[in-house]
Amino acid sequence: MRDLIEEALYKAVYCVRADKVCGNFCRMGNRIFFAGKLEYELERFKNKYVIAIGKAACPMAKHMCSIMGFDDGLIATDKKCDINCKNIAVFKSSHPLSNEESVKAGEYLINLAKNSKSDDLFVFLISGGASSLIEKPKVKLDEYKNIVNYMLHNYFPIEEMNVIRKALSQIKGGKLLRCINGEVVSFVISDVMGNDLSVIGSGLTYYDKFTQKNFSEICKKLKDFDVCEFDYDSLSKDEFLLKRVTNHVIASNSVACSCLEEYFMSKGFNVLNLGLYMKGKVKWASEMLFDTIKKAVDGNFGIKHPFVLVFGGETTVEVKTEGRGGRCQHLALLIAQRLKSLYGDFAFVSFATDGKDGNSNYAGAIIDRCVLDKSTNLDINYFIKTFNSSKFFEKTGGSISSFDTMTNVADIGFFVYE
C-alpha cells in the first residue's frame, strides 16, 4: 500500500510540475513565441522582461530562459535557486510572511515597470506563495507582517487575506499594471480553488473582483489594527480592459486530482473524484470527509470495492499554540480519531503539493492500520489541542517527508479501500 501511495503522489505532482507544464504550454519557433494558441513575434519588442514569483519560480524561469533571451527581470522565491539566466536578479524572499528581500523584489519590479516602453514585453511566471514573496507595502514591513500573521492564525480564508494584502500593497490588486507601458503575458500555476486570478498572488496581473465594501467588511475582523484607513484602490475591470494583458492558468488543483484519478483507475480501482472537498475550517472538513468515507464503505454511493476517493482543496486552521505541523497533517490527525472504528484494509492520505506542510519538515501524512496500531498508547486529543500533528506522525510512522515538488496547487488527498 505504501508503494502505491508513493507512486500516486509522484504521478500527481509530475502532472503539475513547473518545468513540465511550462514546457507543454510555452515554446519557440522561428523567432515566434508560442503561448498556447497565441503567437508573439519577438522582433516587434525592444526589451523583454521575465518576472518569476512563487514557490515554483525557479524551474519556471529556467524553462523560459532556455527558450528565450531576456534583457532584465527577477526571480522571487523561498526555494534555493541556482540559475544561469543572464541579467536576472534573484531574491531569497519569504513565505508566508514577507521579508526585506520580498520588499526589495517589489521595488525592483516597480522600477522595471515605470521605465518600460510601449514596445516592451513582460513575461510573468506566477505560482503559489506569490502574495508574500514579492511586496511593496504601504505600511512598515513589521506592521504588515503582524497583520498577515494574525490572519494566518485566525481562520481567515485566502480570499479575505488577499483582500487585506491588496489594500496594504502598492502593487497587488492589479495596481502594478498601471505602471507597465508594455505588453504583458502571464503564466499561472494556481494554488487557489476555482483559479480566481484576482486572488492568485493577490492579483498581480489581473483586475480586482473585490470592492471597498468587501474590504470594509473584512476590516471589522481586524479591530486591533489600523487597516480601514486605507482606500481600496485596486485596478477595476474597465481599467484592465484597456491594458494589453493576457493571463493563462497552466496548472491547478483539479489537474492534480484528475491525474490521481487516472492513476488509480490504471491500477484497477474504482474511483470517485470528489473535487474540492478539503475546504473551510479543518474540523468541519474532517467531519465531512469521514462521513463521505463511511458512506462509500457502506455502499451508499454504489462504488464497488476496491475503490479510491480523490479530493483536493485547502482548509483553514485556527492555531492556538505553537506546535509543529500543518493543515494537511492536522486534517489527517482529526480523521485518525474516526478511522479507528472502520473495518477493512485502508489508507488515508493528505498532502501539500508544494512539498512543505505548515511549519514542519513534512509534506503531509498517511493513516493506515500500521499508524493506528502504533497510536494505541497515544492521546490523539493531546496532539490535536497542542497542534503537534508532526510529532504524532513521527511517533507512528505516518509522516510524508518534505521535498521540493517544483509546484504548488494547494492540497490533495485520497482514501484507498481494498
WOQUIGI-V747798 format. One record per residue. N is the residue number from 0. SS is DSSP state (a for helix, b for strand, c for the rest). PHI is phi in radians with two decimals (NA if undefined). PSI is psi in whole degrees, -180 to 180 (none if undefined). Layout:
n=N ss=SS phi=PHI psi=PSI
n=N ss=SS phi=PHI psi=PSI
This chain:
n=0 ss=c phi=NA psi=-41
n=1 ss=a phi=-1.11 psi=-38
n=2 ss=a phi=-1.11 psi=-41
n=3 ss=a phi=-1.08 psi=-45
n=4 ss=a phi=-1.09 psi=-46
n=5 ss=a phi=-1.05 psi=-44
n=6 ss=a phi=-1.19 psi=-37
n=7 ss=a phi=-1.09 psi=-45
n=8 ss=a phi=-1.14 psi=-40
n=9 ss=a phi=-1.05 psi=-45
n=10 ss=a phi=-1.10 psi=-43
n=11 ss=a phi=-1.12 psi=-44
n=12 ss=a phi=-1.16 psi=-42
n=13 ss=a phi=-1.05 psi=-36
n=14 ss=a phi=-1.06 psi=-30
n=15 ss=c phi=-2.05 psi=15
n=16 ss=c phi=-1.16 psi=141
n=17 ss=a phi=-0.98 psi=-49
n=18 ss=a phi=-1.12 psi=-35
n=19 ss=a phi=-1.21 psi=-50
n=20 ss=a phi=-1.22 psi=-35
n=21 ss=a phi=-1.14 psi=-42
n=22 ss=a phi=-1.11 psi=-36
n=23 ss=a phi=-1.25 psi=-32
n=24 ss=a phi=-1.75 psi=-31
n=25 ss=b phi=-2.06 psi=128
n=26 ss=b phi=-2.66 psi=166
n=27 ss=b phi=-2.04 psi=151
n=28 ss=b phi=-2.89 psi=115
n=29 ss=c phi=0.96 psi=51
n=30 ss=c phi=1.08 psi=22
n=31 ss=b phi=-2.07 psi=131
n=32 ss=b phi=-1.65 psi=120
n=33 ss=b phi=-1.73 psi=121
n=34 ss=b phi=-2.05 psi=93
n=35 ss=c phi=1.13 psi=-122
n=36 ss=c phi=-1.65 psi=-3
n=37 ss=b phi=-1.56 psi=150
n=38 ss=b phi=-2.17 psi=138
n=39 ss=b phi=-2.17 psi=114
n=40 ss=b phi=-1.36 psi=110
n=41 ss=a phi=-1.17 psi=-22
n=42 ss=a phi=-1.14 psi=-21
n=43 ss=a phi=-1.50 psi=-1
n=44 ss=c phi=-1.89 psi=129
n=45 ss=c phi=-1.31 psi=-50
n=46 ss=c phi=-2.18 psi=145
n=47 ss=b phi=-2.15 psi=133
n=48 ss=b phi=-2.14 psi=138
n=49 ss=b phi=-1.96 psi=130
n=50 ss=b phi=-2.17 psi=101
n=51 ss=b phi=-1.89 psi=120
n=52 ss=b phi=-2.36 psi=127
n=53 ss=c phi=2.35 psi=180
n=54 ss=c phi=-1.18 psi=-25
n=55 ss=c phi=-1.84 psi=17
n=56 ss=a phi=-1.06 psi=-42
n=57 ss=a phi=-1.13 psi=-53
n=58 ss=a phi=-1.12 psi=-32
n=59 ss=a phi=-1.14 psi=-44
n=60 ss=a phi=-1.17 psi=-38
n=61 ss=a phi=-1.04 psi=-44
n=62 ss=a phi=-1.14 psi=-45
n=63 ss=a phi=-1.14 psi=-38
n=64 ss=a phi=-1.23 psi=-22
n=65 ss=a phi=-1.34 psi=-19
n=66 ss=a phi=-1.96 psi=-12
n=67 ss=c phi=-2.61 psi=144
n=68 ss=c phi=-1.57 psi=146
n=69 ss=c phi=-2.20 psi=148
n=70 ss=c phi=-1.49 psi=-24
n=71 ss=b phi=-2.95 psi=174
n=72 ss=b phi=2.69 psi=-174
n=73 ss=b phi=-2.65 psi=158
n=74 ss=b phi=-2.20 psi=124
n=75 ss=b phi=-2.11 psi=113
n=76 ss=b phi=-2.65 psi=161
n=77 ss=c phi=-1.75 psi=5
n=78 ss=c phi=-1.72 psi=158
n=79 ss=c phi=-1.11 psi=135
n=80 ss=c phi=-2.41 psi=96
n=81 ss=c phi=-1.66 psi=105
n=82 ss=c phi=-2.39 psi=137
n=83 ss=c phi=-1.85 psi=77
n=84 ss=c phi=-2.16 psi=108
n=85 ss=c phi=-0.99 psi=135
n=86 ss=c phi=1.26 psi=9
n=87 ss=b phi=-1.79 psi=124
n=88 ss=b phi=-1.47 psi=138
n=89 ss=b phi=-1.97 psi=129
n=90 ss=b phi=-2.04 psi=127
n=91 ss=b phi=-1.54 psi=83
n=92 ss=c phi=-1.45 psi=-174
n=93 ss=c phi=-2.32 psi=150
n=94 ss=c phi=-2.48 psi=139
n=95 ss=c phi=-1.55 psi=-3
n=96 ss=c phi=-1.85 psi=132
n=97 ss=c phi=-1.10 psi=154
n=98 ss=c phi=-2.21 psi=-173
n=99 ss=a phi=-1.06 psi=-36
n=100 ss=a phi=-1.15 psi=-35
n=101 ss=a phi=-1.04 psi=-42
n=102 ss=a phi=-1.23 psi=-41
n=103 ss=a phi=-1.05 psi=-40
n=104 ss=a phi=-1.10 psi=-42
n=105 ss=a phi=-1.08 psi=-42
n=106 ss=a phi=-1.15 psi=-39
n=107 ss=a phi=-1.09 psi=-43
n=108 ss=a phi=-1.16 psi=-42
n=109 ss=a phi=-1.05 psi=-41
n=110 ss=a phi=-1.11 psi=-43
n=111 ss=a phi=-1.06 psi=-44
n=112 ss=a phi=-1.12 psi=-46
n=113 ss=a phi=-1.19 psi=-27
n=114 ss=c phi=-1.66 psi=5
n=115 ss=c phi=-1.33 psi=157
n=116 ss=c phi=-1.98 psi=168
n=117 ss=c phi=-1.13 psi=-23
n=118 ss=c phi=-1.77 psi=27
n=119 ss=c phi=-1.75 psi=157
n=120 ss=b phi=-2.13 psi=127
n=121 ss=b phi=-1.86 psi=123
n=122 ss=b phi=-1.87 psi=109
n=123 ss=b phi=-1.67 psi=137
n=124 ss=b phi=-2.18 psi=103
n=125 ss=b phi=-2.02 psi=132
n=126 ss=c phi=-2.45 psi=179
n=127 ss=c phi=-0.92 psi=142
n=128 ss=c phi=1.63 psi=-5
n=129 ss=a phi=-1.07 psi=-27
n=130 ss=a phi=-1.06 psi=-34
n=131 ss=a phi=-1.79 psi=-22
n=132 ss=a phi=-1.35 psi=-16
n=133 ss=c phi=-2.47 psi=133
n=134 ss=c phi=-2.86 psi=152
n=135 ss=c phi=-2.43 psi=87
n=136 ss=b phi=-1.29 psi=157
n=137 ss=c phi=-1.42 psi=-13
n=138 ss=c phi=-2.05 psi=174
n=139 ss=c phi=-1.10 psi=148
n=140 ss=a phi=-1.01 psi=-43
n=141 ss=a phi=-1.07 psi=-40
n=142 ss=a phi=-1.15 psi=-43
n=143 ss=a phi=-1.05 psi=-45
n=144 ss=a phi=-1.12 psi=-38
n=145 ss=a phi=-1.08 psi=-41
n=146 ss=a phi=-1.16 psi=-47
n=147 ss=a phi=-1.12 psi=-42
n=148 ss=a phi=-1.09 psi=-39
n=149 ss=a phi=-1.08 psi=-44
n=150 ss=a phi=-1.15 psi=-38
n=151 ss=a phi=-1.07 psi=-33
n=152 ss=c phi=-1.67 psi=3
n=153 ss=c phi=-2.35 psi=45
n=154 ss=c phi=1.13 psi=19
n=155 ss=c phi=-1.30 psi=124
n=156 ss=c phi=-1.11 psi=157
n=157 ss=a phi=-1.02 psi=-35
n=158 ss=a phi=-1.08 psi=-44
n=159 ss=a phi=-1.22 psi=-41
n=160 ss=a phi=-1.00 psi=-43
n=161 ss=a phi=-1.32 psi=-23
n=162 ss=a phi=-1.12 psi=-44
n=163 ss=a phi=-1.15 psi=-43
n=164 ss=a phi=-1.02 psi=-43
n=165 ss=a phi=-1.13 psi=-40
n=166 ss=a phi=-1.13 psi=-33
n=167 ss=c phi=-1.63 psi=3
n=168 ss=b phi=-1.89 psi=148
n=169 ss=c phi=-1.57 psi=-9
n=170 ss=c phi=-2.18 psi=-23
n=171 ss=c phi=-1.40 psi=172
n=172 ss=c phi=1.18 psi=29
n=173 ss=c phi=1.37 psi=0
n=174 ss=a phi=-1.10 psi=-31
n=175 ss=a phi=-1.03 psi=-35
n=176 ss=a phi=-1.09 psi=-23
n=177 ss=a phi=-1.16 psi=-23
n=178 ss=c phi=-1.60 psi=-22
n=179 ss=c phi=-1.48 psi=126
n=180 ss=c phi=-1.64 psi=-19
n=181 ss=c phi=-1.58 psi=-165
n=182 ss=b phi=-1.61 psi=148
n=183 ss=b phi=-2.20 psi=132
n=184 ss=b phi=-2.24 psi=131
n=185 ss=b phi=-2.16 psi=133
n=186 ss=b phi=-2.00 psi=124
n=187 ss=b phi=-2.13 psi=127
n=188 ss=b phi=-1.70 psi=112
n=189 ss=c phi=-1.48 psi=128
n=190 ss=c phi=-1.93 psi=17
n=191 ss=c phi=-2.03 psi=132
n=192 ss=c phi=-1.15 psi=131
n=193 ss=c phi=1.52 psi=-7
n=194 ss=c phi=0.99 psi=39
n=195 ss=c phi=-1.26 psi=113
n=196 ss=c phi=-1.20 psi=-16
n=197 ss=c phi=-1.43 psi=-10
n=198 ss=c phi=-1.85 psi=-41
n=199 ss=a phi=-1.03 psi=124
n=200 ss=a phi=1.07 psi=21
n=201 ss=a phi=1.01 psi=32
n=202 ss=c phi=1.20 psi=53
n=203 ss=c phi=-1.14 psi=-41
n=204 ss=c phi=-2.16 psi=36
n=205 ss=c phi=-2.60 psi=160
n=206 ss=c phi=-1.33 psi=165
n=207 ss=c phi=-1.76 psi=125
n=208 ss=c phi=-1.45 psi=-11
n=209 ss=c phi=-1.60 psi=161
n=210 ss=c phi=-2.24 psi=176
n=211 ss=a phi=-1.01 psi=-37
n=212 ss=a phi=-1.11 psi=-45
n=213 ss=a phi=-1.02 psi=-45
n=214 ss=a phi=-1.06 psi=-45
n=215 ss=a phi=-1.11 psi=-38
n=216 ss=a phi=-1.15 psi=-42
n=217 ss=a phi=-1.23 psi=-33
n=218 ss=a phi=-0.99 psi=-32
n=219 ss=c phi=-1.07 psi=-23
n=220 ss=c phi=-1.46 psi=-5
n=221 ss=c phi=-2.05 psi=53
n=222 ss=c phi=-1.08 psi=-28
n=223 ss=c phi=-1.49 psi=1
n=224 ss=c phi=-2.20 psi=144
n=225 ss=c phi=-1.50 psi=76
n=226 ss=c phi=-1.76 psi=-39
n=227 ss=c phi=-1.22 psi=-6
n=228 ss=c phi=-1.25 psi=-16
n=229 ss=c phi=-1.52 psi=147
n=230 ss=c phi=-1.41 psi=146
n=231 ss=c phi=-1.55 psi=91
n=232 ss=c phi=-1.85 psi=35
n=233 ss=c phi=-1.21 psi=166
n=234 ss=c phi=-1.21 psi=132
n=235 ss=c phi=-1.47 psi=166
n=236 ss=a phi=-1.11 psi=-39
n=237 ss=a phi=-1.08 psi=-41
n=238 ss=a phi=-1.12 psi=-43
n=239 ss=a phi=-1.06 psi=-41
n=240 ss=a phi=-1.16 psi=-16
n=241 ss=c phi=-1.53 psi=-8
n=242 ss=c phi=-1.61 psi=157
n=243 ss=c phi=-1.69 psi=83
n=244 ss=b phi=-2.33 psi=133
n=245 ss=b phi=-2.26 psi=130
n=246 ss=b phi=-2.00 psi=139
n=247 ss=b phi=-2.25 psi=123
n=248 ss=b phi=-1.53 psi=116
n=249 ss=b phi=-1.86 psi=-9
n=250 ss=b phi=-2.78 psi=149
n=251 ss=c phi=-2.72 psi=173
n=252 ss=a phi=-1.06 psi=-41
n=253 ss=a phi=-1.12 psi=-32
n=254 ss=a phi=-1.15 psi=-44
n=255 ss=a phi=-1.09 psi=-41
n=256 ss=a phi=-1.13 psi=-39
n=257 ss=a phi=-1.12 psi=-37
n=258 ss=a phi=-1.19 psi=-38
n=259 ss=a phi=-1.08 psi=-44
n=260 ss=a phi=-1.02 psi=-47
n=261 ss=a phi=-1.11 psi=-41
n=262 ss=a phi=-1.09 psi=-50
n=263 ss=a phi=-1.18 psi=-33
n=264 ss=a phi=-1.12 psi=-38
n=265 ss=a phi=-1.17 psi=-20
n=266 ss=c phi=-1.65 psi=7
n=267 ss=c phi=1.59 psi=11
n=268 ss=c phi=-1.57 psi=148
n=269 ss=b phi=-1.41 psi=134
n=270 ss=b phi=-2.19 psi=134
n=271 ss=b phi=-2.07 psi=112
n=272 ss=b phi=-1.53 psi=109
n=273 ss=b phi=-1.43 psi=-11
n=274 ss=b phi=1.25 psi=-140
n=275 ss=b phi=-1.37 psi=81
n=276 ss=b phi=-1.82 psi=-18
n=277 ss=b phi=-1.63 psi=87
n=278 ss=b phi=-2.59 psi=160
n=279 ss=b phi=1.35 psi=-166
n=280 ss=b phi=-1.10 psi=139
n=281 ss=a phi=-1.06 psi=-37
n=282 ss=a phi=-1.13 psi=-44
n=283 ss=a phi=-1.12 psi=-42
n=284 ss=a phi=-1.09 psi=-39
n=285 ss=a phi=-1.15 psi=-39
n=286 ss=a phi=-1.16 psi=-42
n=287 ss=a phi=-1.15 psi=-41
n=288 ss=a phi=-1.14 psi=-46
n=289 ss=a phi=-1.13 psi=-38
n=290 ss=a phi=-1.05 psi=-41
n=291 ss=a phi=-1.18 psi=-43
n=292 ss=a phi=-1.02 psi=-48
n=293 ss=a phi=-1.07 psi=-43
n=294 ss=a phi=-1.14 psi=-38
n=295 ss=a phi=-1.16 psi=-43
n=296 ss=a phi=-1.10 psi=-37
n=297 ss=c phi=-1.39 psi=-2
n=298 ss=c phi=1.49 psi=13
n=299 ss=c phi=-1.23 psi=-21
n=300 ss=c phi=-1.70 psi=-2
n=301 ss=c phi=1.26 psi=18
n=302 ss=c phi=-1.67 psi=126
n=303 ss=c phi=-1.45 psi=152
n=304 ss=c phi=-1.35 psi=148
n=305 ss=c phi=-1.34 psi=148
n=306 ss=b phi=-2.43 psi=165
n=307 ss=b phi=-2.35 psi=134
n=308 ss=b phi=-1.79 psi=126
n=309 ss=b phi=-1.94 psi=140
n=310 ss=b phi=-2.66 psi=161
n=311 ss=b phi=-2.51 psi=-179
n=312 ss=b phi=2.36 psi=-152
n=313 ss=b phi=-2.85 psi=123
n=314 ss=b phi=-1.63 psi=170
n=315 ss=b phi=-2.04 psi=141
n=316 ss=c phi=-2.18 psi=129
n=317 ss=c phi=-1.58 psi=101
n=318 ss=c phi=-1.48 psi=121
n=319 ss=c phi=-1.90 psi=-16
n=320 ss=c phi=-2.38 psi=163
n=321 ss=c phi=-1.58 psi=71
n=322 ss=c phi=-1.59 psi=-171
n=323 ss=c phi=-2.08 psi=125
n=324 ss=c phi=2.90 psi=-157
n=325 ss=c phi=-2.92 psi=175
n=326 ss=a phi=-1.16 psi=-32
n=327 ss=a phi=-1.20 psi=-45
n=328 ss=a phi=-1.20 psi=-37
n=329 ss=a phi=-1.15 psi=-41
n=330 ss=a phi=-1.07 psi=-46
n=331 ss=a phi=-1.07 psi=-38
n=332 ss=a phi=-1.13 psi=-41
n=333 ss=a phi=-1.14 psi=-39
n=334 ss=a phi=-1.18 psi=-36
n=335 ss=a phi=-1.01 psi=-38
n=336 ss=a phi=-0.95 psi=-39
n=337 ss=a phi=-1.55 psi=-31
n=338 ss=a phi=-1.18 psi=-17
n=339 ss=c phi=-1.02 psi=-27
n=340 ss=c phi=-1.53 psi=-2
n=341 ss=c phi=-1.60 psi=139
n=342 ss=c phi=-1.63 psi=162
n=343 ss=c phi=1.70 psi=179
n=344 ss=c phi=-1.70 psi=120
n=345 ss=b phi=-2.60 psi=168
n=346 ss=b phi=-2.64 psi=136
n=347 ss=b phi=-1.99 psi=132
n=348 ss=b phi=-2.25 psi=133
n=349 ss=b phi=-2.24 psi=126
n=350 ss=b phi=-2.48 psi=132
n=351 ss=b phi=-1.56 psi=119
n=352 ss=c phi=-1.23 psi=-11
n=353 ss=c phi=-1.50 psi=-2
n=354 ss=c phi=1.46 psi=6
n=355 ss=c phi=-2.48 psi=119
n=356 ss=c phi=-1.78 psi=109
n=357 ss=c phi=1.08 psi=-138
n=358 ss=c phi=-1.69 psi=21
n=359 ss=c phi=-1.75 psi=177
n=360 ss=c phi=-1.74 psi=27
n=361 ss=b phi=-2.24 psi=161
n=362 ss=b phi=-1.80 psi=-7
n=363 ss=b phi=2.79 psi=-159
n=364 ss=b phi=-2.63 psi=157
n=365 ss=b phi=-2.10 psi=137
n=366 ss=b phi=-2.09 psi=121
n=367 ss=b phi=-2.47 psi=-175
n=368 ss=a phi=-1.02 psi=-38
n=369 ss=a phi=-1.08 psi=-46
n=370 ss=a phi=-1.09 psi=-45
n=371 ss=a phi=-1.15 psi=-37
n=372 ss=a phi=-1.11 psi=-40
n=373 ss=a phi=-1.29 psi=-14
n=374 ss=c phi=-1.65 psi=3
n=375 ss=c phi=-0.91 psi=-43
n=376 ss=c phi=-1.66 psi=12
n=377 ss=c phi=-1.83 psi=145
n=378 ss=c phi=-1.59 psi=97
n=379 ss=a phi=-1.00 psi=-38
n=380 ss=a phi=-1.04 psi=-35
n=381 ss=a phi=-1.09 psi=-46
n=382 ss=a phi=-1.20 psi=-32
n=383 ss=a phi=-1.19 psi=-49
n=384 ss=a phi=-1.16 psi=-31
n=385 ss=c phi=-1.65 psi=3
n=386 ss=c phi=0.95 psi=44
n=387 ss=c phi=-1.97 psi=49
n=388 ss=a phi=-1.06 psi=-36
n=389 ss=a phi=-1.06 psi=-42
n=390 ss=a phi=-1.11 psi=-40
n=391 ss=a phi=-1.06 psi=-48
n=392 ss=a phi=-1.32 psi=-23
n=393 ss=a phi=-1.12 psi=-43
n=394 ss=a phi=-1.22 psi=-30
n=395 ss=a phi=-1.84 psi=-4
n=396 ss=c phi=1.39 psi=23
n=397 ss=c phi=-1.80 psi=7
n=398 ss=b phi=-1.30 psi=143
n=399 ss=b phi=-1.86 psi=117
n=400 ss=b phi=-1.08 psi=147
n=401 ss=c phi=-1.28 psi=145
n=402 ss=c phi=-2.80 psi=161
n=403 ss=c phi=-1.41 psi=108
n=404 ss=c phi=-1.48 psi=-11
n=405 ss=c phi=1.08 psi=32
n=406 ss=c phi=-2.86 psi=178
n=407 ss=c phi=-2.91 psi=104
n=408 ss=c phi=-2.16 psi=42
n=409 ss=c phi=1.20 psi=-146
n=410 ss=b phi=-1.95 psi=149
n=411 ss=b phi=-2.30 psi=162
n=412 ss=b phi=-2.82 psi=169
n=413 ss=b phi=-2.79 psi=157
n=414 ss=b phi=-2.15 psi=120
n=415 ss=b phi=-1.83 psi=131
n=416 ss=b phi=-2.35 psi=121
n=417 ss=c phi=-1.89 psi=none
